[in-house]
Amino acid sequence: MSINKPATTTLSAIIAISLMGMCAACGTGDPSADAADADGAKVVTFVLESQDPPYAYADDNGQPAGFDLDVLKAIDDRLDDYTFEYEVLDYQTGLIGTKQGKYDAMIGAFFETPARAEQYLLSKPYNYFFMNLIVPQDSTIKTLEDLDGKTLDPIVPSDGRYVAITDWLKRHPDTKIEVPTVTNQETFQDMFNAVHDGSYDAVYLSKAQYEGVADTLGYELKVTDPVDAAGTVILYNKKQGDLQKAIDEQVDALLDDGTLPKLSEKWFKQDNYELAKELGAFKE
C-alpha cells in the first residue's frame, strides 16, 4: 500500500543509520552471488516490516513475527535449494535495500501497482488485504454497488487503493463510482473529516486503518463489512527471478494443501482466501 506511515524519532535514527550503511555498500550488493549454507542451499535474505502487525512486525525481543513470517517458514520448509534468513526493518529502509540488492526480497501488506512492477519483481498474491467503506452514521451505504452515482474520498493514483478500486470497477462496469484523484494523499483524519462533513460519500479504506485514529476524531463513523480485497505480493530484487518462480509454485501448493488458509485463521480469525473468492477478488 502507499499510505504514508508515521515515523518516530527513534525510527528516524534507525533509518538514517541503515541508509548510511547502505550507501557504504552501494554497488557491492549482488543477489546473484548469494552465499550457500553447509548443505549447498542458496541463502536468501527477506526483509519483514517492523511495524505492520499482524502481517509482519518485531516482537518484544526484536525478532521477526507475524503471518508473513509463518508463510515464509512454510515455504522454506518445502524448498531444498534455498535457505531463508530474515531481517526486521522499517518500511523505507527495506524497500531501498531490496531495490539496490542489499536484500533479496521484502514481504508485507504490499499491493501490486505499476510503480512497484517497474522497480521490483512481484510474486503472485500470497494473501489478501480487505477494504471497507467508512461512511456517516446515518448512511445507508453497505456495499460498493450502493455507491453507484456517488463519490469516494480522493485517492492518489500511485496508491494501491486506487489500483484496487479501478480493478473492481472494471469487474463491475454497470456501477458508476466517481473516484477523484489528488497529487498528495490526505491524512486519515482529513479523509474521515471530509466524509463526516458531507464533502464525499465514503472513504475506501480498511477497518483497522479507521480504528487506528477513531479515538482522535471527536465523532463516530460507521464501518461496513469488507467490500473488496486486493492481493498482497512479495517484492523481489530484479535479479531474483528464480526465487520468484520457486516461491510462486509453493504458494499454489500451500493453498491446495490448506496450509495458507490455516495460517490465515490463526492470524486473522478468518479464511482470507475464501473471503477473497466471495468478493470476486481471488486470483489463481
N, C-alpha and C positions, 0 to 999 in steps of 0.2 A: 504494500500500500504506500501511498505517497503522502499520507497525513504526517505533518511535522511532529516530532516527539520532543517533549521538554527535556532540557539538559540541566543538570545540577552543576555547581561549581566543581565538585569532586569529579564528576563525569567529564567536564570540560578539560580538567587537568589530565585525566587518563587519556582522552583523545589526543591532546597535544603531545604527550609523551609517546603515545603509539605512533602518531604521524611522524615524529622525529625519527623514530626507529625505522619506519618505512622508507623515509627519504634517504636514510643512510644505506638502505639496501636496494634503492631504485636501480633497476637494470640487472640485478643479480638473481631475482626470483624466476625460476623456470619450472612450471608444473610438470613438464615432460621429463624432468630429471629427478623425480621424487625418489627418496630412499626406499630400500626394501627391508622388511623385517627378517628375523632369523630363519623363517620358513620360505623366504623369497617372495612374499606377497608385497605388492606396491603399497607404500604408506601414503595416505592422503589425509589432508587436514581440512576439517569442516569448521566453519565459524557458526556459532549459535549466538543469537541475540541475548544480551544480558538482562533486558528489562521488558520482556514480552510474554508474561505468563498467560495461559498455560502452555503456549506454543514452545517457547524457549526462554530460559532465564538462569541466573546464577543462584544457587541455593545459599543457605546461611554460611556455608564453608567456601563459597566462591566457585563451587563445582557446577558443571552444566546439569540442567534438569529440564523436564517438560516433555510434552508429546513428541516434539521433533526429535529429541534425543532418543526416545524409545523407538521411533520409526527407524532412525539410522542404525541403532543397535540391532534391530531385527533384520535389516538389510545386510549389515556387516556379517552377521552370523551365517548368511547364505552365500557370501562371496568369498571363495577361497583365494582369489587372485588379488584381493585388496585387504588392507588393514586400515581402519578408520581411527584417526585421532581428532580431538575436539579442543577448540578454544572458545571461551565466552568473551565476547567483545561488544562494545556499543555499536549501534546501527551504522553510523557513518564510517567508522574505522574498519568495520568488517567489509562493507561494500568496496571501499577503496582498495583494501588489501587483496580482496578476491579479484577485482578487476586487474590489478597490477601483477598478480601471480604470487603474492606472498602466501596466500591461502588458495586451496583448490576449489572450494565451494562454500556457499553460505546458505543457511536454511532459516526460514522464519515465515511469518504470515505474509508472503510476497505474492501479489497478484501478477499475472502476466500482462506486460504492457509493451508497446512498440519500443519505447526508450530502453527498457531492460533487455529486450531481444537484440538490440543493437550492441549493447555493452557486454552481455553475458550469453552463454548457452543456457537454455531453460529446460528443466525437466517437464515431464507430463505432470498434471496435477496429482499430488500425493495426499491432499486433504482439501477441505472446503471451508471458506470463511463466509459467514451468513450475514446478510444485510436486513435491517428492519427499517420501518418508516417511523420517524418521530414526528408527532402531529399534536395540535392543540387538544386539550382535554375534551372539548365538545365536538371534535371532528368525527365524521362517520367513515373516514378512510381506514380501510383494513388491509387492502392489497394494492399492488401496483396498478391493476386494472381500474381500481377506484380513482386513480389519478388521471384518468382519461380527460383531456381538456384542461388539466391543471398544471401547476408549475412546481418543480423541485427547487430547493435552495441551490444556488450556483456551485459548480464543481470545476476545478482546474482540469483541462483536458489531459494533462500528464498523470493525473491521479488515477489509481487503479479502479476507483469507484466509477469514474467516467467510462472506462472501458467496459466495466461490468454492466452498467445501465444501458449503454449502447448495444451491447450484445443481447440484453433482454428485449430491447425494443425491436431488434432485428427478428427475434423469435416470435414477437407479438405485434405484427405490423398493423393490426386493427386498433391498437391502443396508442393514442397520441399524447405523449407527455412532453411538456417543454422542459428542456434541461439547459438553463443558461450556463455560460462558461465565464470564468474570470481568469486573470493572469496570476493573481496571488490568492491562495486559499485563505478563507476566513478561519478564525479560531472556532472551536466547537461552540463556545459561548455565543459568539456572533451568529453562528448558524441557527442556534436554538432561539436566540432573540428575534431573528427575522421571521421565524415561523410563529412565535408567540405573538408578535405584533401584527401578523397578517400579511407580511410582505410576500411570503411564499407559503405553499400549502403543506409541504413536508420536507424533512431532511432525510436523505438516503444514507444511512449510517448504521453501525451495529448497536445493539442494545448495550453492550459493555462500554462503548465509547460515550454513549449518553450518560450511563450510570456513573462514569468516572468524573463528571462535572455537575451532575444533577443537584448536589447539595449546595452548590455555589450560585445557582441561578436565581433563587428567590421566588420561583414559581414551579409548577409541575407540568410536564408534558406527558403525553401518552405514547407508549411504545407498542407497535404492532407485533404480531408473530413474525417470524422470518418470512420475507417476501422474495428473496433472491439469494443466490450463492455465487461465489467466484472461486475457481480453483486456485490453490496456492502451490507455488513451484519452487524448486531449488535453483539457485543461481550458481552456475559454474564458470570458472575461468575459461576463456575461449579455447584453451589448449586441451581441455578435459573432455573431449568428445567420447572417448572410450568409456570413461567413468559414467558419463551421462547415459549412454546406451545401456550399460550394465545395470544401473540403478533403475531405469525405466522398466526393464524386464522384471526386476524384483518387486517393483510397486504392483505390477499386474499380478504376480504370484501371491503377494501378501494380501491383496484384495480377494483373490479366488479362495485362499485357504482360511479367510476370516480373521487374520491377524490384525489388519488395519481397523476393521470395524470394532474389534475388542479393545484396541488401544484408544479408539475414539470414545467408546463407552467409559473407559477408565478416566480420561482427562476431561471430557465434555459432557458426560452423562447422557449421551445420545449417539446414534449411529449417523455420523455426518454424511456418509455415502448414500444411505437410503434417503435421508432428507434432501440431499442434492438432487437425487433422482426425482423425488416428488415435486421439486421446484423446477424441473426441466433443465438443470444446470450441470448435471453429471457428464463428464467427458470420458469416453472409452480410451 
